[in-house]
């Protein structure tokens, strides 16, 4: 089979897309999502523990406010920055002289969209290394079984190369993507550019406000005037907004893997703990006899910070 230049380009580009989506790099979309969801799940456990904690007379709970404040602040900062990163609109491939390329869902979809016209049924099967005609596989499977029946020997399990179901499923997925029926299939059926646009719009709708907020409060210390111009002080990000963004990001990544790249859904985004995640959760951070030591430690830190007086002009010159 003679390969076309289009198929060669698409095959090479697909390797980059897979690296971005599910590669081993720390910044692959899959790894970013795993960290995002794991931290969110941990925070939800903490929240549930706070809900179950014994109340105080003043309306609080019998848990240390110092620790809870740190957990809350770090959670919100890290989660919102992570969501903004996954919606980063920078390019997937930067200029060689000043490479500012990123791994993000938005960058991935934008890059794939540039190759939308190459996403034909025939090209998809080629770059994924699949046999196009499932009937040929069925015929080989029947021949395999016939050999055993001739010898009156019970057949063994056939190899995956003789399983036509993955081919059938891929054709059906492309039917959905291209809007054609099984009876009207053609090698030239093409995934419409609107598929990429719809995915990008969904991600943007779920993440855009979070990104604006991060830009003004976390990534940059924006002035009141700068924040007012973006009306960012009016934005209130809630846990519901975060969960909505999480769901959209995970669903989008799965869609790309299953339907556009044919690499599968890559498992659950909330990882299965390889340890007892609740071991010692019933223990305090410090036992009663150590509390005074911690109080003394706090006073020592205060004294240390108080010594940070300003430099004098003679210190500078």
Secondary structure, DSSP 4 states (H G I P E B T S, - for coil): -PPPHHHHHHHHHHHHHHHHHH-SSTTSHHHHHHHHHHHHHHHHHHHHHHHHSPBPTTS-BSS-HHHHHHHHHHHHHHHHHHHHHHT--S-SS--SSS------HHHHHHHHHTTGGG-BHHHHHHHTT--S-HHHHHHHHHHHHHHHHHTT-PPPPPPGGG--HHHHHHHHHHHHHHT--GGG--TT-B--HHHHHHHHHHHHHHHHHHHHHHIIIIIS---HHHHHHTTGGG----HHHHHHHHHHHHHHHHHIIIIIS-S---S-SSPPPSS-TTTTTTS-SS-GGGHHHHHHHHHHHHHHHHT-PPPPHHHH-
